[in-house]
Each structure stands twice: as structure tokens, then as C-alpha cells.
Amino acid sequence: MTEVTDADFAAEVIGSGLPVLVEFTADWCPPCRQMAPVLSALAAEEDGRLKVVQLDVDRNPATTNAYRVLSMPTFMVFRDGEPVRSMVGARPKRRLLEEVAEVL
């Protein structure tokens, strides 16, 4: 899974031709670590339809603050450069797929 930063967020997420699922995460967040295999599987299954990336909130405060992310993990789906869905908290893969499918 790709990791994005404040420096490349615009190019990797805002400028992406595909919808992008961004996980706002942190090293100290147990639910974030729990989501890693779920997101890897989702990225593999939706390859070509959906881009899945992670952004470390501690190392990238500008983007974190710009989207008013307060809880980890927060998932945001971006389409055509705009956030179209936001979800907070760990969830099973099936539920995450359903929530993402609604906006794809």
C-alpha cells in the first residue's frame, strides 16, 4: 500500500484519475494496525478501480488539519479531487467494501 505525505498528497490523491481511499493513520493506533491487512486485501481486489493509500497523521499535520481529522483511523474517499465519503473507526472488510462501493 502506498504511503502519501503532505508533499505529494495533491499529486497522489487530488490529481488521481481513480477514486482514492485514504486512511489517516498513526503508528501508536492499535485499530489502525488492525486495518492494515484489510486495506492491503482491498487494494489488491480493487486494483484498477480504486487506489488505496495511507497518510501518517503525526508526520503530515498540514493535510490532517486541512481535512479536520481528529480520530484514527479515519477513512476518506476522494473522487475527482474532492472528499465524497468519510468514515471513522476500524471496520470489517465487508463493511468497508460496501461503504466504498456506494461512492465508486
Secondary structure as GFF3:
##gff-version 3
##sequence-region A 1 104
A	DSSP	beta_strand	2	4	.	.	.	ID=ss1
A	DSSP	alpha_helix	9	9	.	.	.	ID=ss2
A	DSSP	pi_helix	10	14	.	.	.	ID=ss3
A	DSSP	beta_strand	20	25	.	.	.	ID=ss4
A	DSSP	alpha_helix	30	45	.	.	.	ID=ss5
A	DSSP	beta_strand	51	56	.	.	.	ID=ss6
A	DSSP	alpha_helix	61	66	.	.	.	ID=ss7
A	DSSP	beta_strand	74	79	.	.	.	ID=ss8
A	DSSP	beta_strand	82	88	.	.	.	ID=ss9
A	DSSP	alpha_helix	93	101	.	.	.	ID=ss10
###
